[in-house]
Amino acid sequence: MKNEINLSLLTDFYEITMANGYFETGMADKTAVFDMFYRQVPDGGGYAIMAGLEQLIDYLKNLKFEDEDIEFLRSKNCFSDGFLEYLRDFKFECDVWAVPEGTPIFPHEPIVTVKGPVIQAQFIETMVLLTINHQSLIATKANRVCRAARGGAVMEFGTRRAHGSTAAILGARAAYIGGCSGTACTIADRDYGIKALGTMAHSWVQMFPNEYEAFKAYAQIYPENCVLLVDTYNVLKSGVPSAIKVFKELKPATMGIRIDSGDVSYLTKKARKMLDDAGLEDCKIVVSNSLDEYIIRDVILEGARIDSYGVGERLITAKSEPVFGGVYKLAALEVDGEMIPKIKISENIGKITNPGFKKVHRLFDKDSGRALADVISLNDEEIPVVDDYVIFDPNAIWKKSHLSNYVVKPLMVQIFDKGQCVYDSPSIDAIKEYCKEQVETLWDETLRLENPEPYYVDLSKKLWDMKNQLLEERGI
C-alpha cells in the first residue's frame, strides 16, 4: 500500500517513554536483541503463515520524525530536549532477520529478530507486531479456507466488512498470499496486482422489471465475464431459468451463476442438473454468504456442485479467532562484547521465553521433501547432519523422535544490516507460489483443520541447557 502518511508515532506511548528513559540513563546505545514470536496457532490449527514483512520493511525504511511529531511530543512535557533532538536526527541502525513471507511458522520460534541500539529496537515493537500479526492472521485463515475448498477457487469478498481501509487492503494482500485467487477490493488490484473480481448485487436485479431483463443487460455489457446472481427472488423457479434463457440466447464467452443465500448443497446440485440439461455444462457455479472453512468442507462432503467460493467477513476479520497473538520480547543484551541471555519467567509455562540471540532451522526429509521439525539454536550454532539426531518436545521432554536422512535449511534471512535494507521483497505472485510449495512440505496430519498432529519445534542442547540454567538461577 502506498505510504501516504508518516507512521512514526503509530506506537504505544510507553515505547516512547522507555526510549526517553534509555536516553536519559545512558542506555540508548546498548545493543539488545528482541524476538517476535507467537504462542498459539489460530483456530487450533497445526501451523500459521508468515505475512506482512514487506510492509514492515517499508515502515523501517521510512522511519523518521517530522517537526510536527517533535512538537507534539514536546507538548506532553515529559520528554527531555536532548531526547527530542535525538529523534529529530533519527537514523535506523538495527540488524533485522525474519522468516520470508509465505513460510509456514510455528509457536514459540522467532519469526522476526531485531538486534541493535535498545532505544531503537524497543521503539519499533508496536509496528513489528501490528504489521506481522494482522497479515499473518489473515494469510493463515485464507490458507485454511483454500485447503478446505480442495482446489476450488476462493475469492476474498470481505472489503466492506474489514476493520477499516488498511485492514481491507492489506487483508486482501494477505489472503492472496494464503491462496485466494483474487479479491473484491479494487485498490488491492491497483497497488498489488491482485486480480479484482466481482459480479453484481441484488440491487442490479431489482432495478429491472424482472430477472431476465437484468441478466440480459448484464450479459450484453460483460460477455467475457458473465456471472449472474440468481437468488434475488427464487433460485430454482426464476433465477436459474432466467440465466439459462440469457445464456442460450446471447452465448456469452464466460458463463456462471452465483448463489448468495439458502441451502447451497441442495441448490447447487439442483442448479447443476438444470444447467447440464440445458446443454450448459461449461457454466460455473459460484457460492457466497458467510462461508468459512468448516461450511465449505461440509457442503463438499454433502455433494454440493461448486466451482468457486466468495468468502467475506469470516476471512477478512478471521472471525472465529481474530487475534494472532504475536509478542516481542527481549532475548539478549550485549555487555562488554558478550551476549548476555535474558529470559521472561511466568507461572504460565507457555509464557516463559527462550533466551539468547538465536536462529531457526527447518529439517526436511531427503527423500520425501517433507518438513520433519524446526530447531531453535543459539546464533553461533550449526545443526549437525548425523545418522541419529534426537529431537524432543521442550514442554514434554520424554516425547522424543530420532531423525536421519535429512537436510537442514535456515529459516530466517537478513533483512537489514545496520539499518540498510539488504533484502529484495519478492513479487506477490512469487510469495503466493512459495507459500503453496512450503505448505505442501507439511504432513497431512499437521494440515488437519481440527486436532492436527503437533509439529516439533525443538531447542538445541546448548539453548536448552542455557534456558534451564537461567531458570535454576532464579529458583524455578
Buried (B, 14 or more C-beta within 10 A) or exposed (E): BEEEEBBBBEBBEEBBEBBBBBBEEEBBEBBBBBBBBBEBBBBEBBBBBBBBBBBBBBBBBEBBBEEEBBEEBEEEEEBEEEBBEBBEEBEBBBBBBBBBBBBBBBBBBBBBBBBBBBBBBBBBBBBBBBBBBBBBBBBBBBBBBBBBBEEBBBBBBBBEBBEEEEBBBBBBBBBBBBBBBBBBBBBBBEBBEBEBBBBBEBEBBEEBEEBBBBBBBBBEEBBEBBBBBBBBBEBBEBBBBBBBBBBEEBEBEEBBBBBBBBBBBBBBBBBBEBBEEBEBEEBBBBBBBEBBBBBBBEBBEEEBBBBBBBBBBBBBBBBBBEEBBBBBBBBBBBEEEEBEBBBEEEEEEEEBBBBBBBBBBBBBBEEEEBBBBBBBBBBEBEBEBEEEBEBBBBEEEEEEEEBEEBEBEEBBEEBBEEBEBEBEBBEBEEBBBBBBEBBEBBBEEBBBBEEBEBBBBBBBEEBBEBBEEBBEEEEE
